[in-house]
Amino acid sequence: MWRVIINAIFILAVIQSSFSQVVLELDDIVRISRCDNLSARKAWVEKKNAYWNWQIHRSNLRPQLRLDSRLTDFTKGVTPVNQEDGSIEMKTVNQNSTSANIALLQPIPVIGAEIFMNSYLFRFDNFSDKTYSYSSQPLEIGIQMPVFQYSKLKWDKIINPVIYLESKKEYNRQIELSAYNSVVMFFQNLSDRHDWIMAGTNMKSNSELYRISEEKYNMGQISRDELLQVKLMMVNSRKSLKAAQVRMENSALRLLTHLSLTDITEFTPVAPGTIPNISISPQKAIEYALNNNPESTAFKRRLLEADENVAKTKGATGVTGNLFATIGYGSNFDELSHWNDDLNQHASLQVGISIPILDWGRTHAARKQAGMNRELEETSVLQEQIDFEKEIITLVNVVEMLKENIHVVIEADRIAQERYEIAYNRFLAGDISVLELDNAQKEKDLASRDLLATKGEFWVNYYQLRMITLHDFINNITLVNNNENQ
């Protein structure tokens, strides 16, 4: 019997828990938005994409070993053949050639050059007279280098590490941006829910007030105009209740969608009870932002890209040249076993140069334009740095102001609530009019909304400051994750 009772109690507890609402606190939605939702997942994928792009860049700076092969080049038919006397004779050919080349290449980004080492083997088969022959080049070393030209590899080595650092910082900012958006939606839903609850309370209060007013009207204690005024208050409160419910449901849906909590239909948001007693230094906040925020790295990247554009312009104008040099050993032979017999040294050197003689000032104008574009970018970056620091100082001041104002707003809410209770009792006693009671109710509602709005503004501005500085001032920790796989 006791076992049956215990099982029944357990089943009822499970049923009760399945229908209970989910409670979401501010810390909960911040944690979910930083780890478990689609925005965080998207930021992680973008970070991994930047990581693999960085790996591609690193691989471009390392030696490359490549095998190139032409497995067959078969020809059968009649083809024109040039003779020694300059005539052309049509001959029947039935031949095939095969070749393989293995190459080791190493870029040198500093000078934009590439050194290489080749090993080459070629076989020719003449099926008409059933003969074959080989030629080989066991070793060839060479260098290819642009002279006075723009080297993309050189600038990639300078800029790509900055781009990769920026991408890692951007990931951290995107995570905090997701948290910031969650906080905005959370307090919007709290405000809408507060309006809905307050509208329900006002509707019940006004309905009861209308019932009492009807009794007073029937006893001749109030006029019909006052009765209609109370009835209008009741009707307006019903309309406000429905509108507040729609706003609350919509903001709740937006929050749950952002958090990817699609399996939850109802929840109860709980506002933080207290405002943390923190003191934020503007100088420290700027220091954190310059160290952690991707904007500071983006400023550096933009200036480097402007320098790259100047170098590219100079490389495309003025005196340019190319250097190509090789040295190696090779031979011809009939049997593959004789590949290293009678090796002959060979070398080649190619130097080219291009000098503009008359371009009507195009070179000068192009270089001047590139220089002015670089100066313009530098000015823009400087202005954005100033605006960036001003934004941080403004946010710090707002957070500090709201932290101090919260005590005043709490006191104002308490006074407005007490004043409404006094006005309500005085109206029941017939000491004040409906208009005075309506004003007291509006002031109570306004003070209550102002209290929640002030708390919301504090947390929204705090998380915006946290997103920009990537620093948690409450726990005094830096919100930077450099783990590639996390």
Summary of the structure (lengths in Angstrom):
residues: 486
radius of gyration: 40.0
end to end distance: 52.5
largest distance: 136.5
contacts: 1396
relative contact order: 0.12
helix: 60%
strand: 22%
